[in-house]
Amino acid sequence: MKQTFDFSIVDGILANYPKEESSTIAILQDIQEHYHYLPREVFPYVAKAIGIGEARLYGVATFYENFSLEPKGKFVIRCCDGTACHVRGSIPILERLRSDLGLTGKQTTTADLNFTVETVSCLGACGLAPVITVNGVVYPAMTPDKATELLKELKEQLKQEA
C-alpha cells in the first residue's frame, strides 16, 4: 500500500506567503528547511497553490544549487575545498568524515538520514581554513581528528534528542 504524503506542513508554510509566483523561492526554502530536501510530492501541490506551472516550479528548484531533490541528513556537513582550504588539508578532513560515517563520493547521506557530507568550492572563510560547516555553523581550523570529535558530539546530540 502506498503511503500518502501529509501536506499539513506544506499548508502551514503556504499560509505564510502570498499565493503568487514571487513567493516561490521563500516557500521552497521553508519546505526544504523542514524536510531537508524538496519531496517530489510537493511540486504539483505547491504549483497549483501559487498558480504557476509545475515545470516552472521544478525549474526554480533545479536552477538554484541550494535546493536538493534528494533527502539530506539532519546534519548537513559541508567541507570546503577552495584553494585556501585545499592547500591547508581539506581532503584528509573530507576523507575522515566519509570514513567515520561509512560514506563514499556517490553516497553522501547516511542510511539513517542523520548525516550528509558535501564538498563545496568555497565557504568564504579562507582566513579560517580549513573550514567545514554543520547546518551553516562554521568550524574553523579543522583537522581530521577534530572532525571525528565533532561527529561524536553530533551523534551524542542525536541520542539526547531521541
C-alpha positions as CSV (number, residue, x, y, z in Angstrom):
1,M,0.0,0.0,0.0
2,K,1.4,3.4,-1.0
3,Q,1.9,5.8,1.8
4,T,0.2,9.2,1.3
5,F,2.1,12.4,1.8
6,D,0.9,14.6,4.6
7,F,0.5,18.1,3.2
8,S,-0.3,19.8,6.6
9,I,3.3,21.1,6.9
10,V,3.2,22.4,3.4
11,D,-0.2,24.1,4.0
12,G,1.3,25.8,7.1
13,I,4.2,27.1,5.0
14,L,1.9,28.2,2.2
15,A,-0.2,30.2,4.7
16,N,2.8,32.4,5.5
17,Y,3.1,33.7,1.9
18,P,1.0,35.4,-0.8
19,K,-0.2,32.9,-3.3
20,E,1.9,34.3,-6.2
21,E,5.0,33.4,-8.2
22,S,7.1,35.9,-6.3
23,S,6.8,33.7,-3.2
24,T,8.3,30.6,-4.9
25,I,11.8,30.7,-3.5
26,A,10.8,31.5,0.0
27,I,8.2,28.7,0.0
28,L,10.7,26.2,-1.4
29,Q,13.3,27.3,1.2
30,D,10.8,26.7,4.1
31,I,9.8,23.4,2.7
32,Q,13.4,22.3,2.4
33,E,14.2,23.6,5.8
34,H,11.5,21.3,7.3
35,Y,12.2,18.1,5.2
36,H,15.9,18.7,4.5
37,Y,15.1,18.4,0.8
38,L,12.2,19.0,-1.6
39,P,10.0,16.0,-1.8
40,R,8.6,15.3,-5.3
41,E,5.1,15.3,-4.0
42,V,5.2,19.0,-3.2
43,F,5.7,20.2,-6.8
44,P,2.2,19.7,-8.2
45,Y,0.7,20.8,-4.9
46,V,2.7,24.0,-4.5
47,A,2.4,24.9,-8.2
48,K,-1.4,24.7,-8.1
49,A,-1.5,26.6,-4.8
50,I,0.5,29.6,-6.1
51,G,-0.8,29.5,-9.7
52,I,2.3,28.5,-11.7
53,G,3.2,25.6,-13.8
54,E,4.7,22.6,-12.2
55,A,7.6,22.7,-14.7
56,R,8.3,26.3,-13.8
57,L,8.4,25.4,-10.1
58,Y,10.7,22.4,-10.8
59,G,12.9,24.7,-12.9
60,V,13.4,27.1,-10.0
61,A,14.2,24.1,-7.7
62,T,16.8,22.7,-10.0
63,F,18.3,26.0,-11.0
64,Y,19.5,27.0,-7.6
65,E,22.3,24.9,-6.1
66,N,21.0,25.2,-2.5
67,F,17.8,23.2,-3.3
68,S,18.0,19.5,-3.2
69,L,15.6,16.9,-4.6
70,E,17.4,14.1,-2.7
71,P,16.9,13.6,1.0
72,K,19.6,15.0,3.2
73,G,20.6,14.3,6.7
74,K,19.6,16.1,9.8
75,F,23.2,17.4,9.9
76,V,24.4,18.7,6.6
77,I,28.2,18.9,6.7
78,R,29.8,21.0,4.0
79,C,33.6,20.6,3.6
80,C,35.2,23.5,1.8
81,D,37.7,22.5,-1.0
82,G,38.5,26.0,-2.2
83,T,42.1,26.9,-2.7
84,A,43.0,28.0,0.8
85,C,41.2,25.0,2.4
86,H,42.6,22.6,-0.1
87,V,46.2,23.8,0.5
88,R,45.7,23.5,4.3
89,G,44.4,20.0,4.2
90,S,40.7,19.8,3.5
91,I,40.9,16.4,1.6
92,P,42.0,14.4,4.6
93,I,39.2,16.0,6.6
94,L,36.7,15.0,3.9
95,E,38.1,11.5,3.8
96,R,37.8,11.2,7.6
97,L,34.2,12.4,7.7
98,R,33.3,9.9,4.9
99,S,35.2,7.1,6.6
100,D,33.7,7.7,10.1
101,L,30.2,7.8,8.6
102,G,30.7,5.0,6.1
103,L,30.0,7.2,3.1
104,T,31.5,7.4,-0.4
105,G,31.7,10.1,-3.0
106,K,28.5,8.8,-4.6
107,Q,26.7,8.1,-1.3
108,T,26.7,11.4,0.5
109,T,23.9,10.7,3.1
110,T,23.8,8.1,5.8
111,A,21.1,5.5,5.5
112,D,19.5,6.7,8.8
113,L,19.3,10.3,7.3
114,N,21.3,11.7,10.2
115,F,24.3,13.0,8.2
116,T,25.0,14.4,4.7
117,V,28.6,15.2,3.7
118,E,29.1,17.5,0.8
119,T,32.0,19.4,-0.7
120,V,31.7,23.0,-1.8
121,S,34.0,25.2,-3.8
122,C,34.2,28.0,-1.2
123,L,32.6,28.9,2.1
124,G,34.0,32.4,2.1
125,A,36.1,31.8,5.3
126,C,39.5,31.5,3.7
127,G,41.3,33.1,6.6
128,L,40.0,30.3,8.9
129,A,41.0,27.5,6.6
130,P,40.4,24.6,6.5
131,V,36.7,25.1,7.3
132,I,33.6,22.9,7.5
133,T,30.1,23.9,8.3
134,V,27.4,21.9,10.0
135,N,23.9,23.3,9.2
136,G,25.5,26.6,8.5
137,V,27.7,26.9,11.6
138,V,31.3,27.4,10.7
139,Y,34.0,25.2,12.3
140,P,37.4,26.8,11.6
141,A,41.0,25.4,11.6
142,M,39.5,21.9,11.1
143,T,41.7,18.7,11.3
144,P,40.7,15.1,10.7
145,D,40.8,14.4,14.5
146,K,38.7,17.5,15.2
147,A,36.2,16.3,12.6
148,T,36.0,12.9,14.4
149,E,35.4,14.6,17.7
150,L,32.7,16.9,16.2
151,L,30.9,13.8,14.8
152,K,31.0,12.2,18.2
153,E,29.3,15.4,19.7
154,L,26.7,15.4,17.0
155,K,25.9,11.7,17.5
156,E,25.6,12.4,21.2
157,Q,23.2,15.2,20.4
158,L,21.1,12.8,18.4
159,K,21.0,10.3,21.3
160,Q,19.8,13.0,23.7
161,E,17.1,14.2,21.3
162,A,15.8,10.6,20.8
